[in-house]
Amino acid sequence: MSRFLLLVFTILVLVSTCWGQCPTGSPLKGHNCGRGGTACPHHYYCEISPVDAYAVCCPTHCPTGPPLMDNTGTPVYCGRGGVSCPSLYYCEIAPNDAWAVCCAN
């Protein structure tokens, strides 16, 4: 029985360290946005593995700091159907097209 528990623990550690990673930043701990889960909170998006092995909430931030916010405190959306970023900003788009925000140059 102890070998089985050790095996399960090892697999869980490997899964948590190798899968579920965000392209930038760290996943929101204790939050599942996949099937049966809940929507990600404000300023996060759901990153789902190509084989549906995990679904984690990843931050929608820029490499240089927080994205440009509108007057309601929401990141300015610059993706398909969104607005153009103002001068001194560029549009940073998630690898899976889940978000697009204006980041400072």
N, C-alpha and C positions, 0 to 999 in steps of 0.2 A: 504494500500500500504506500509506503514512504517513497519508493522509487517512482510510482505513478504521480504522486503529488509533486515531487521534484521535477518530473518531466513537464507537468502542467505549468508549474511556476516558471520554468525555463522558457517554455513556449510563450507564455504571457509577457515575460520580460523582453523577449526578442520581438514579438509583435509590437509592443508599446514603443520600442526604441527604433525599429526599422520601418514600420508602417505608420501611417497616420501623420506624416510630417507635412508641414505647410511649405510652399515654395519660399515664403519669407515669413519670419516670425515663428512663434510656437503655437500649437493648437490650444484651444481653450480647454482646460482640464475638466473632466467629468461631464462633458457635454457631447451627446450623440445627435447628429443632425440627419442620420440616415433613416432607413425604413423604420417606422415605429418611434423615431426620435422626435425632437422638437426643432423648430426653426432656430437658426443662430441669432444671437442678440445683435443689436445695433453695432456697426463697425466690424462685423465678422461676416464671412461667407462660408458656405458648406463645400468642403473639398472632399470629393468622393473618389475612391480608388477606381482605376479602370476595370478591375474585376470585382468591384463592389465588396472588397474585403474590409473597408473602413470608411467612415464618414466623420470628419472632424471639422470644427469651426476654426477657421484661420483668420487672422487679422487682415483687414483691408488697409494696409498702410504703405507708405512710400519708403524707399530705401534711405531717404535723407531726413525723414521725420513725418509728422502727421500730414494727411492730405488736405487740400484746400476744402474748407467747409462753407456751406451756404448759410444764410441768416437763421436757419433753424438748427444748425449744428450737425447737419448731415453732410457727408462727403459729396462733393460735386461729381456727378456721374458724367463721364466723357466718352462712354462707349457708344455702341450702335444706338441711334436715336437720342443720344445725350447732347450736351452742349460742347462747344469748343473750349479748351482751356485758355485762360487769359495769358497775355504775354508774361514771361518769366516762369511759366509752368509748362509741363508736358503731360501727356496722357499715359499713365502707367496701367497696363491691362494685364489681368491675371492670365496665367498660362492656359487655363481652361475656360477663359472668357467669362468667369463668374462675376467679375467686377472690373471696373475701370474708373480710376480716380485721377484727379489733377495733382501732380507732385511738383514741388519747387525745382527749378533747374539747378 
